[in-house]
Amino acid sequence: NAGVTQTPKFQVLKTGQSMTLQCAQDMNHEYMSWYRQDPGMGLRLIHYSVGAGITDQGEVPNGYNVSRSTTEDFPLRLLSAAPSQTSVYFCASSRQGGYGYTFGSGTRLTVV
Amino acid sequence: AQTVTQSQPEMSVQEAETVTLSCTYDTSESDYYLFWYKQPPSRQMILVIRQEAYKQQNATENRFSVNFQKAAKSFSLKISDSQLGDAAMYFCAYYSGGGADGLTFGKGTHLIIQP
């Protein structure tokens, strides 16, 4: 019973590099979303999806891209990493948002 | 846009005592959901309790209960018989689906349990 799986758990990038944070869920949830957590800021919504082929922007989308080609996967792409993107990133899924989201274990990303 | 405010950056309670964490929110929606999430040092986000705005009855999950005051836009979490394992960051979160389909979080309250 894997739930929401995020990889990698830790990553160090150099400024300007690109990378993809992976997120997969095995609960057949339609709703998926990405958050970043910064000290003293709580979690903020980056992008979300309500089903395969449907994505939209959240509160802090700049510098990130997403796609949803399958129900299971929702990768987050950093196009050109900046130090301001140093954060902990969480992926979450839900069968419908009002039921609450199940979170992955997070990815700690450092951009130097 | 909806906002969620947690006015207590840190709270401390003696083991076995009761503690209440505060949360207020701002919204123009009438149908929404509220949550409390726990984040222990492991970093995992754990759903503690959920409240549907159209239900007047306060949600309860074992030692955790909420005081939901819809008119006041207040949603506090009460932890009874506090245990050492309750030590964590607690986040209040809001969901309506009327705007972005994701959660809006408060900044969190760090709960310390004194043995």
Interface residues (C-beta under 8 A of the other chain):
Chain A: Y31 S33 Y35 G40 M41 G42 L43 R44 L45 Y48 V50 D56 Q57 G58 E59 V88 F90 A92 G97 G98 Y99 G100 Y101 T102 F103 S105 G106
Chain B: V4 Y33 F35 Y37 S42 R43 Q44 M45 L47 R50 E52 F91 Y95 G97 A100 D101 G102 L103 T104 F105 G106 K107 G108
